[in-house]
Amino acid sequence: MLTVKKMISSSFIKPIVAVAALVFASASIADGSQSVELAQVSEGFNAEQKYMASCFACHSTGAAGAPKVGDGMAAEWEPRLEKGLDAVVANAINGINTMPAKGLCFDCTDDDLKALVEYMIETSQ
């Protein structure tokens, strides 16, 4: 069974997701409702690869109180998500406690960091 992250990482699915997002954004703007701001991750950004390169050291072990990532670790994220996803992403961007701003992902944009947080939460279910 394919997981969502495997399906999205597929080179076949990426263009379909991009087109669907554009259609949704165009429809929202065309009918005069709220405009939709799409996240713009860096070219070639791969959340799983970036997690392994930048986040894994602390988030796989829980070092310095970092919420662990992996199957069955949703409880690690629940207290943080009570404040909302935006607050968790802001902590990743600005740093919190012993985690420096942007963690160890010095070349990540804010949207890249949001994608990383979403990846970590998704893989912790």
C-alpha positions as CSV (number, residue, x, y, z in Angstrom):
1,M,0.0,0.0,0.0
2,L,1.4,3.4,-1.0
3,T,1.7,6.0,1.7
4,V,0.9,9.6,1.0
5,K,4.5,10.7,1.1
6,K,5.5,8.0,-1.4
7,M,2.7,9.0,-3.7
8,I,3.6,12.7,-3.5
9,S,7.4,12.0,-4.0
10,S,6.5,10.1,-7.2
11,S,7.6,12.1,-10.3
12,F,4.2,11.2,-11.9
13,I,2.1,12.6,-9.0
14,K,4.0,15.8,-8.5
15,P,2.7,17.5,-11.6
16,I,-0.9,16.4,-10.9
17,V,-0.7,17.8,-7.3
18,A,0.7,21.1,-8.7
19,V,-2.0,21.4,-11.3
20,A,-4.7,20.6,-8.8
21,A,-3.4,23.3,-6.4
22,L,-3.3,25.8,-9.2
23,V,-6.9,25.0,-10.3
24,F,-8.1,25.3,-6.7
25,A,-6.3,28.6,-6.3
26,S,-7.6,29.9,-9.6
27,A,-11.2,29.0,-8.7
28,S,-10.9,30.6,-5.3
29,I,-9.6,33.9,-6.8
30,A,-12.0,33.9,-9.7
31,D,-15.1,33.7,-7.6
32,G,-14.0,36.6,-5.4
33,S,-13.6,34.6,-2.2
34,Q,-10.5,34.7,-0.1
35,S,-7.2,34.5,-2.1
36,V,-5.2,31.4,-1.5
37,E,-1.4,31.6,-0.9
38,L,0.4,28.5,-2.0
39,A,3.5,27.4,-0.1
40,Q,6.5,27.6,-2.3
41,V,9.1,25.0,-1.3
42,S,12.6,25.2,-2.7
43,E,13.2,23.7,-6.1
44,G,13.9,20.0,-5.7
45,F,13.0,20.0,-2.0
46,N,12.5,16.6,-0.5
47,A,11.2,16.7,3.0
48,E,12.3,13.1,3.8
49,Q,15.9,13.7,2.6
50,K,16.1,17.1,4.3
51,Y,14.8,15.5,7.6
52,M,17.5,12.9,7.4
53,A,20.2,15.5,6.8
54,S,19.0,18.2,9.2
55,C,16.5,17.0,11.8
56,F,17.1,13.3,12.3
57,A,19.9,13.7,15.0
58,C,17.6,15.3,17.6
59,H,14.1,14.2,16.4
60,S,14.9,10.5,16.2
61,T,16.3,10.3,19.7
62,G,14.3,13.1,21.5
63,A,17.6,14.9,22.3
64,A,17.1,18.0,24.4
65,G,13.4,17.4,24.5
66,A,12.8,17.4,20.8
67,P,9.5,15.5,19.9
68,K,10.4,12.1,18.5
69,V,9.5,11.3,14.9
70,G,8.4,7.8,13.8
71,D,5.4,5.4,13.9
72,G,3.4,5.7,17.1
73,M,5.0,9.0,18.2
74,A,1.9,11.2,17.7
75,A,1.7,11.7,21.4
76,E,5.0,13.5,21.3
77,W,3.5,16.1,19.0
78,E,0.0,16.5,20.6
79,P,1.0,19.1,23.3
80,R,2.8,21.2,20.7
81,L,-0.1,21.0,18.2
82,E,-2.6,22.3,20.8
83,K,-1.3,25.7,19.9
84,G,-1.8,25.0,16.2
85,L,0.4,24.1,13.3
86,D,1.4,27.7,12.7
87,A,2.9,27.9,16.2
88,V,4.9,24.7,15.7
89,V,6.2,26.0,12.4
90,A,7.0,29.4,14.0
91,N,9.1,27.5,16.6
92,A,10.9,25.7,13.8
93,I,11.6,29.0,12.1
94,N,12.6,31.0,15.1
95,G,14.0,28.3,17.4
96,I,12.7,27.2,20.8
97,N,14.5,26.1,23.9
98,T,17.7,24.4,22.8
99,M,16.7,24.2,19.1
100,P,18.3,27.0,17.1
101,A,16.4,29.0,14.5
102,K,15.8,26.8,11.5
103,G,17.2,23.8,13.4
104,L,20.1,22.7,11.4
105,C,18.5,23.5,8.0
106,F,20.4,26.6,7.2
107,D,19.4,26.6,3.6
108,C,15.7,26.0,4.3
109,T,13.0,28.6,3.5
110,D,10.1,29.1,5.8
111,D,8.0,27.1,3.5
112,D,10.6,24.3,3.5
113,L,10.5,24.3,7.3
114,K,6.7,24.1,7.2
115,A,7.0,21.1,4.9
116,L,9.5,19.5,7.2
117,V,7.2,20.0,10.2
118,E,4.3,18.5,8.3
119,Y,6.5,15.6,7.2
120,M,7.5,14.9,10.8
121,I,4.0,15.0,12.1
122,E,2.7,12.8,9.3
123,T,5.3,10.2,9.8
124,S,4.6,10.1,13.6
125,Q,1.0,8.9,13.3
